[in-house]
Amino acid sequence: MTMSDPIADMLTRIRNANTAKHDFVDVPASKMKVAITDILVKEGYIKGYKVIEDGIMKNIRLEMKYGRDKNEKVITGIKKISKPGLRVYAGKDELPKVLGGLGTAIISTSKGVITDKEARKNSVGGEVIAFIW
């Protein structure tokens, strides 16, 4: 079965695993998803990940991150912004800030998939993929 929005599926799996307090979550792999996962690890929302090959399929196994106990969640919210039916683009001067700079916006630019802070520093705009806080 083909999926119309695989990035939204990935974010939903992360949100569900976070709510259910799972230690790991598996997501079907792609280059875009690995780039988004790199940002999540670099920004401190996820402990780590590894790409697992089992036959034909490649999966990304994400290790979820919590506070002192599993009741303290590091990811309080995650939201897909640009959707297949309505793409959302932002120029270099109108890049969004999530919760006044406390969260992270994931932007797909000509320089790759980067955070809103990096996009401001490099002065590039692009497609706003998701918000995470």
MIKOLPA-418010 format. One record per atom (N, C-alpha, C): residue number from 1; atom name; z, y, x. Coordinates in steps of 0.05 Angstrom, whole numbers, plus 5000, padded with zeros to 4 digits. Atoms other than C-alpha are relative to their C-alpha. Layout:
REM MIKOLPA-418010
SITE    k   a    zz    yy    xx
SITE  NUM  CA     Z     Y     X
...
***
This chain:
REM MIKOLPA-418010
SITE    k   a    zz    yy    xx
SITE    1   N  5000  4976  5017
SITE    1  CA  5000  5000  5000
SITE    1   C  5000  5025  5018
SITE    2   N  5000  4975  4985
SITE    2  CA  4982  5068  5027
SITE    2   C  5020  5020  4989
SITE    3   N  4980  4981  5007
SITE    3  CA  5033  5122  5026
SITE    3   C  4988  5028  5001
SITE    4   N  5012  4973  5000
SITE    4  CA  5013  5194  5008
SITE    4   C  5015  5019  5018
SITE    5   N  4985  4982  4982
SITE    5  CA  5069  5227  5049
SITE    5   C  5020  4984  5017
SITE    6   N  4983  5016  4984
SITE    6  CA  5097  5184  5105
SITE    6   C  5024  5015  5013
SITE    7   N  4978  4983  4989
SITE    7  CA  5139  5242  5134
SITE    7   C  5022  5002  4980
SITE    8   N  4979  4998  5021
SITE    8  CA  5175  5251  5067
SITE    8   C  5014  4973  4998
SITE    9   N  4987  5026  5001
SITE    9  CA  5188  5176  5067
SITE    9   C  5020  4997  5023
SITE   10   N  4982  5001  4977
SITE   10  CA  5219  5181  5136
SITE   10   C  5025  5016  4995
SITE   11   N  4977  4983  5006
SITE   11  CA  5264  5239  5116
SITE   11   C  5017  4989  4978
SITE   12   N  4984  5013  5021
SITE   12  CA  5285  5203  5053
SITE   12   C  5016  4976  5010
SITE   13   N  4986  5023  4989
SITE   13  CA  5303  5141  5092
SITE   13   C  5024  5010  5017
SITE   14   N  4978  4988  4985
SITE   14  CA  5346  5184  5139
SITE   14   C  5021  5010  4982
SITE   15   N  4980  4989  5020
SITE   15  CA  5379  5220  5080
SITE   15   C  5015  4977  4987
SITE   16   N  4987  5023  5014
SITE   16  CA  5394  5153  5045
SITE   16   C  5019  4986  5019
SITE   17   N  4983  5013  4980
SITE   17  CA  5422  5121  5109
SITE   17   C  5024  5017  5006
SITE   18   N  4978  4982  4995
SITE   18  CA  5465  5182  5121
SITE   18   C  5020  4999  4976
SITE   19   N  4983  5001  5024
SITE   19  CA  5492  5180  5049
SITE   19   C  5015  4973  4999
SITE   20   N  4988  5026  5001
SITE   20  CA  5505  5105  5053
SITE   20   C  5016  4993  5025
SITE   21   N  4984  5003  4976
SITE   21  CA  5538  5114  5122
SITE   21   C  4992  4976  5017
SITE   22   N  5010  5022  4984
SITE   22  CA  5493  5064  5157
SITE   22   C  5000  5008  5030
SITE   23   N  5000  4994  4972
SITE   23  CA  5494  5058  5233
SITE   23   C  4971  5003  5010
SITE   24   N  5028  4999  4991
SITE   24  CA  5418  5047  5240
SITE   24   C  4982  5002  4975
SITE   25   N  5021  5000  5021
SITE   25  CA  5355  5060  5199
SITE   25   C  4974  4996  5014
SITE   26   N  5027  5006  4990
SITE   26  CA  5285  5033  5211
SITE   26   C  4979  5015  4985
SITE   27   N  5021  4984  5012
SITE   27  CA  5224  5076  5198
SITE   27   C  4973  4991  5013
SITE   28   N  5026  5006  4988
SITE   28  CA  5150  5056  5207
SITE   28   C  4991  5022  5020
SITE   29   N  5005  4980  4978
SITE   29  CA  5126  5090  5272
SITE   29   C  4972  5013  4998
SITE   30   N  5025  4986  4995
SITE   30  CA  5072  5142  5284
SITE   30   C  5007  5022  5020
SITE   31   N  4995  4980  4979
SITE   31  CA  5063  5196  5337
SITE   31   C  5015  5024  4988
SITE   32   N  4987  4977  5013
SITE   32  CA  5085  5251  5288
SITE   32   C  5029  4994  4995
SITE   33   N  4972  5008  5006
SITE   33  CA  5148  5213  5268
SITE   33   C  5016  4998  5026
SITE   34   N  4986  5001  4975
SITE   34  CA  5166  5201  5341
SITE   34   C  5006  5028  5010
SITE   35   N  4996  4972  4992
SITE   35  CA  5157  5276  5355
SITE   35   C  5023  5012  4984
SITE   36   N  4979  4990  5017
SITE   36  CA  5202  5293  5296
SITE   36   C  5027  4988  5008
SITE   37   N  4976  5014  4991
SITE   37  CA  5253  5241  5319
SITE   37   C  5010  5012  5027
SITE   38   N  4992  4987  4975
SITE   38  CA  5253  5272  5389
SITE   38   C  5015  5026  4995
SITE   39   N  4987  4975  5007
SITE   39  CA  5271  5339  5358
SITE   39   C  5028  4994  4988
SITE   40   N  4974  5007  5012
SITE   40  CA  5327  5307  5316
SITE   40   C  5021  4991  5021
SITE   41   N  4982  5009  4978
SITE   41  CA  5357  5275  5379
SITE   41   C  5007  5024  5017
SITE   42   N  4995  4977  4982
SITE   42  CA  5349  5338  5421
SITE   42   C  5019  5021  4987
SITE   43   N  4983  4981  5015
SITE   43  CA  5382  5381  5367
SITE   43   C  5028  4989  4993
SITE   44   N  4974  5012  5004
SITE   44  CA  5440  5332  5361
SITE   44   C  5005  4989  4972
SITE   45   N  4996  5010  5027
SITE   45  CA  5429  5306  5290
SITE   45   C  5001  4969  5000
SITE   46   N  5002  5030  4998
SITE   46  CA  5416  5233  5313
SITE   46   C  5008  4993  5028
SITE   47   N  4991  5009  4973
SITE   47  CA  5448  5194  5371
SITE   47   C  4976  4993  5018
SITE   48   N  5023  5009  4984
SITE   48  CA  5383  5162  5395
SITE   48   C  4982  4983  4984
SITE   49   N  5020  5017  5014
SITE   49  CA  5324  5118  5378
SITE   49   C  4986  4983  5020
SITE   50   N  5018  5016  4984
SITE   50  CA  5279  5064  5404
SITE   50   C  4978  4990  4982
SITE   51   N  5023  5010  5014
SITE   51  CA  5210  5041  5384
SITE   51   C  4999  4970  5004
SITE   52   N  4999  5029  5000
SITE   52  CA  5210  4968  5365
SITE   52   C  4972  4989  4991
SITE   53   N  5025  5012  5008
SITE   53  CA  5146  4926  5363
SITE   53   C  5006  4971  4991
SITE   54   N  4998  5028  5009
SITE   54  CA  5147  4864  5320
SITE   54   C  4973  4992  4988
SITE   55   N  5027  5008  5008
SITE   55  CA  5077  4836  5317
SITE   55   C  4982  5024  4997
SITE   56   N  5019  4979  5005
SITE   56  CA  5029  4885  5285
SITE   56   C  5015  5027  4996
SITE   57   N  4986  4976  5007
SITE   57  CA  5081  4935  5261
SITE   57   C  5016  5012  5023
SITE   58   N  4982  4986  4982
SITE   58  CA  5116  4987  5303
SITE   58   C  5020  5015  4983
SITE   59   N  4980  4986  5015
SITE   59  CA  5182  5014  5277
SITE   59   C  5016  5017  5020
SITE   60   N  4981  4983  4985
SITE   60  CA  5229  5069  5301
SITE   60   C  5027  4993  4989
SITE   61   N  4973  5005  5008
SITE   61  CA  5302  5048  5299
SITE   61   C  5017  5024  5008
SITE   62   N  4984  4977  4995
SITE   62  CA  5345  5110  5292
SITE   62   C  5029  4993  4999
SITE   63   N  4971  5004  5000
SITE   63  CA  5419  5108  5310
SITE   63   C  5012  5025  4988
SITE   64   N  4988  4977  5014
SITE   64  CA  5455  5153  5260
SITE   64   C  5024  5011  5014
SITE   65   N  4978  4987  4987
SITE   65  CA  5507  5203  5283
SITE   65   C  5019  5011  4979
SITE   66   N  4980  4990  5018
SITE   66  CA  5572  5219  5248
SITE   66   C  5022  5014  5016
SITE   67   N  4977  4986  4987
SITE   67  CA  5636  5259  5263
SITE   67   C  5020  4979  5010
SITE   68   N  4979  5017  4991
SITE   68  CA  5703  5229  5281
SITE   68   C  5001  4973  4985
SITE   69   N  5003  5024  5016
SITE   69  CA  5698  5180  5223
SITE   69   C  4974  5004  4984
SITE   70   N  5025  4998  5014
SITE   70  CA  5639  5165  5179
SITE   70   C  4999  5019  4977
SITE   71   N  5000  4981  5022
SITE   71  CA  5662  5214  5126
SITE   71   C  4991  5028  5009
SITE   72   N  5010  4975  4989
SITE   72  CA  5643  5272  5172
SITE   72   C  4971  4996  5007
SITE   73   N  5029  5003  4996
SITE   73  CA  5567  5277  5168
SITE   73   C  4990  5022  5018
SITE   74   N  5013  4980  4983
SITE   74  CA  5527  5312  5222
SITE   74   C  4977  5012  4985
SITE   75   N  5022  4991  5016
SITE   75  CA  5467  5317  5176
SITE   75   C  5011  5005  4972
SITE   76   N  4991  4994  5027
SITE   76  CA  5489  5354  5113
SITE   76   C  4977  5003  4980
SITE   77   N  5024  4997  5017
SITE   77  CA  5419  5366  5087
SITE   77   C  4975  4997  5015
SITE   78   N  5026  5003  4988
SITE   78  CA  5347  5349  5102
SITE   78   C  4979  5003  4978
SITE   79   N  5018  4994  5022
SITE   79  CA  5288  5375  5062
SITE   79   C  4971  5003  5011
SITE   80   N  5028  4998  4993
SITE   80  CA  5212  5367  5067
SITE   80   C  4990  5026  4987
SITE   81   N  5010  4974  5011
SITE   81  CA  5178  5435  5059
SITE   81   C  4970  4998  4994
SITE   82   N  5029  5002  5004
SITE   82  CA  5103  5424  5068
SITE   82   C  4993  4973  4988
SITE   83   N  5006  5025  5014
SITE   83  CA  5077  5372  5020
SITE   83   C  4969  4997  4998
SITE   84   N  5029  5004  5002
SITE   84  CA  5007  5341  5011
SITE   84   C  4987  5018  4980
SITE   85   N  5012  4983  5021
SITE   85  CA  4995  5382  4948
SITE   85   C  5003  5029  5005
SITE   86   N  4996  4972  4995
SITE   86  CA  5021  5447  4976
SITE   86   C  5010  5003  5029
SITE   87   N  4994  4996  4972
SITE   87  CA  5018  5459  5051
SITE   87   C  5013  5028  5004
SITE   88   N  4986  4974  4995
SITE   88  CA  5065  5514  5077
SITE   88   C  4996  5007  5029
SITE   89   N  5004  4990  4973
SITE   89  CA  5045  5554  5138
SITE   89   C  5015  5025  5005
SITE   90   N  4986  4976  4992
SITE   90  CA  5082  5608  5175
SITE   90   C  4988  5011  5025
SITE   91   N  5010  4987  4975
SITE   91  CA  5055  5658  5225
SITE   91   C  5023  5004  5019
SITE   92   N  4980  4997  4979
SITE   92  CA  5092  5675  5289
SITE   92   C  5021  5020  4992
SITE   93   N  4981  4979  5009
SITE   93  CA  5125  5735  5255
SITE   93   C  5016  4993  4976
SITE   94   N  4987  5007  5025
SITE   94  CA  5147  5700  5192
SITE   94   C  5012  4971  5000
SITE   95   N  4988  5026  4998
SITE   95  CA  5179  5636  5218
SITE   95   C  5027  4999  4986
SITE   96   N  4975  5001  5015
SITE   96  CA  5236  5613  5173
SITE   96   C  5025  4994  5017
SITE   97   N  4975  5007  4988
SITE   97  CA  5309  5611  5193
SITE   97   C  5016  4983  4979
SITE   98   N  4985  5018  5018
SITE   98  CA  5350  5554  5163
SITE   98   C  5030  5008  5001
SITE   99   N  4972  4992  5002
SITE   99  CA  5420  5577  5140
SITE   99   C  5007  5022  5021
SITE  100   N  4995  4978  4981
SITE  100  CA  5414  5640  5182
SITE  100   C  5001  4992  5029
SITE  101   N  5001  5009  4973
SITE  101  CA  5400  5602  5245
SITE  101   C  5018  4976  5006
SITE  102   N  4982  5022  4996
SITE  102  CA  5452  5547  5236
SITE  102   C  4985  4973  4998
SITE  103   N  5016  5024  5003
SITE  103  CA  5400  5495  5216
SITE  103   C  4975  5001  5017
SITE  104   N  5024  5002  4984
SITE  104  CA  5333  5475  5246
SITE  104   C  4976  4997  4981
SITE  105   N  5026  5004  5014
SITE  105  CA  5262  5483  5219
SITE  105   C  4982  4985  5020
SITE  106   N  5019  5015  4983
SITE  106  CA  5211  5433  5246
SITE  106   C  4972  5010  4993
SITE  107   N  5026  4988  5004
SITE  107  CA  5143  5465  5256
SITE  107   C  4979  4985  5016
SITE  108   N  5022  5012  4987
SITE  108  CA  5077  5432  5273
SITE  108   C  4981  5022  5009
SITE  109   N  5016  4978  4989
SITE  109  CA  5040  5480  5320
SITE  109   C  4978  4989  5017
SITE  110   N  5021  5008  4982
SITE  110  CA  4981  5480  5367
SITE  110   C  5013  4990  5026
SITE  111   N  4986  5009  4976
SITE  111  CA  5033  5467  5422
SITE  111   C  5016  4974  4995
SITE  112   N  4986  5025  5007
SITE  112  CA  5059  5404  5387
SITE  112   C  5021  5006  4978
SITE  113   N  4978  4997  5020
SITE  113  CA  5117  5392  5339
SITE  113   C  5024  5011  5014
SITE  114   N  4977  4986  4987
SITE  114  CA  5173  5440  5358
SITE  114   C  5018  5012  4979
SITE  115   N  4981  4987  5018
SITE  115  CA  5233  5475  5328
SITE  115   C  4992  5029  4995
SITE  116   N  5006  4972  5005
SITE  116  CA  5232  5544  5298
SITE  116   C  5008  5018  5023
SITE  117   N  4991  4984  4977
SITE  117  CA  5271  5571  5358
SITE  117   C  4979  5000  5023
SITE  118   N  5021  5003  4979
SITE  118  CA  5219  5544  5407
SITE  118   C  4974  5015  4992
SITE  119   N  5024  4986  5009
SITE  119  CA  5162  5571  5364
SITE  119   C  5003  5030  5003
SITE  120   N  4996  4972  4996
SITE  120  CA  5193  5640  5365
SITE  120   C  4998  5008  5030
SITE  121   N  5000  4995  4971
SITE  121  CA  5202  5636  5441
SITE  121   C  4971  4999  5010
SITE  122   N  5028  5002  4991
SITE  122  CA  5129  5614  5450
SITE  122   C  4981  5018  4984
SITE  123   N  5015  4982  5019
SITE  123  CA  5106  5663  5395
SITE  123   C  4975  4986  4989
SITE  124   N  5021  5015  5014
SITE  124  CA  5065  5611  5356
SITE  124   C  5010  4995  4972
SITE  125   N  4995  5007  5028
SITE  125  CA  5062  5596  5282
SITE  125   C  4989  4972  4995
SITE  126   N  5011  5026  5006
SITE  126  CA  5043  5532  5246
SITE  126   C  5009  4991  4972
SITE  127   N  4992  5012  5026
SITE  127  CA  5057  5485  5188
SITE  127   C  5030  4993  5001
SITE  128   N  4971  5005  5002
SITE  128  CA  5130  5483  5167
SITE  128   C  5004  4972  4988
SITE  129   N  4998  5028  5008
SITE  129  CA  5145  5408  5163
SITE  129   C  5026  4996  4983
SITE  130   N  4975  5006  5013
SITE  130  CA  5219  5405  5145
SITE  130   C  5022  5018  5009
SITE  131   N  4975  4986  4993
SITE  131  CA  5288  5438  5145
SITE  131   C  5021  4979  5003
SITE  132   N  4977  5018  4997
SITE  132  CA  5350  5402  5171
SITE  132   C  5024  5017  5007
SITE  133   N  4975  4985  4994
SITE  133  CA  5421  5428  5171
SITE  133   C  5024  4982  4998
***
